[in-house]
Protein backbone atom coordinates (compact mmCIF):
# COMPACT_ATOMS: atom_id res chain seq x y z
CA UNK A 1 0.00 0.00 0.00
CA UNK A 2 1.64 3.20 -1.19
CA UNK A 3 0.91 6.23 0.97
CA UNK A 4 -0.68 9.12 -0.91
CA UNK A 5 1.07 12.48 -0.89
CA UNK A 6 -1.76 14.36 0.85
CA UNK A 7 -3.57 11.45 2.48
CA UNK A 8 -4.61 13.38 5.62
CA UNK A 9 -6.33 16.11 3.62
CA UNK A 10 -8.00 13.54 1.38
CA UNK A 11 -9.24 11.64 4.43
CA UNK A 12 -10.81 14.83 5.82
CA UNK A 13 -12.47 15.40 2.45
CA UNK A 14 -13.67 11.76 2.42
CA UNK A 15 -15.24 12.16 5.85
CA UNK A 16 -17.03 15.34 4.77
CA UNK A 17 -18.26 13.75 1.54
CA UNK A 18 -19.19 10.50 3.26
CA UNK A 19 -21.15 12.20 6.04
CA UNK A 20 -23.02 14.30 3.48
CA UNK A 21 -23.70 11.22 1.34
CA UNK A 22 -24.95 9.14 4.28
CA UNK A 23 -27.21 11.88 5.63
CA UNK A 24 -28.55 12.79 2.18
CA UNK A 25 -29.32 9.14 1.53
CA UNK A 26 -31.13 8.97 4.87
CA UNK A 27 -29.01 6.06 6.08
CA UNK A 28 -27.45 7.76 9.09
CA UNK A 29 -27.38 10.86 11.26
CA UNK A 30 -23.94 11.47 12.72
CA UNK A 31 -23.65 13.08 16.15
CA UNK A 32 -20.94 15.51 17.25
CA UNK A 33 -19.82 12.91 19.79
CA UNK A 34 -19.13 10.24 17.14
CA UNK A 35 -15.43 9.52 16.84
CA UNK A 36 -13.60 9.84 13.54
CA UNK A 37 -12.90 6.09 13.61
CA UNK A 38 -16.60 5.28 13.88
CA UNK A 39 -17.45 7.66 11.04
CA UNK A 40 -14.69 6.25 8.85
CA UNK A 41 -15.78 2.65 9.35
CA UNK A 42 -19.47 3.45 8.82
CA UNK A 43 -18.75 5.47 5.66
CA UNK A 44 -16.60 2.63 4.32
CA UNK A 45 -19.29 0.02 4.98
CA UNK A 46 -21.99 2.24 3.45
CA UNK A 47 -19.96 2.88 0.28
CA UNK A 48 -19.20 -0.83 -0.07
CA UNK A 49 -22.89 -1.67 0.45
CA UNK A 50 -23.91 0.86 -2.23
CA UNK A 51 -21.16 -0.47 -4.52
CA UNK A 52 -19.42 2.91 -4.72
CA UNK A 53 -16.07 1.35 -3.80
CA UNK A 54 -14.59 -2.13 -4.04
CA UNK A 55 -14.50 -3.94 -0.69
CA UNK A 56 -11.24 -4.94 0.91
CA UNK A 57 -10.69 -8.63 1.66
CA UNK A 58 -12.09 -9.17 5.17
CA UNK A 59 -8.69 -10.23 6.56
CA UNK A 60 -7.18 -6.89 5.41
CA UNK A 61 -9.82 -4.61 6.94
CA UNK A 62 -8.23 -2.27 9.50
CA UNK A 63 -8.43 1.42 10.31
CA UNK A 64 -5.26 2.05 8.31
CA UNK A 65 -6.47 0.30 5.16
CA UNK A 66 -9.95 1.82 5.42
CA UNK A 67 -8.44 5.31 5.75
CA UNK A 68 -6.29 4.69 2.68
CA UNK A 69 -9.25 3.37 0.68
CA UNK A 70 -11.41 6.38 1.59
CA UNK A 71 -8.57 8.78 0.71
CA UNK A 72 -8.35 7.20 -2.74
CA UNK A 73 -12.14 7.49 -3.12
CA UNK A 74 -12.04 11.18 -2.13
CA UNK A 75 -9.26 11.89 -4.63
CA UNK A 76 -11.58 10.72 -7.42
CA UNK A 77 -14.52 12.91 -6.35
Order of alpha helices (4+ residues) and beta strands (2+ residues): alpha-alpha-alpha
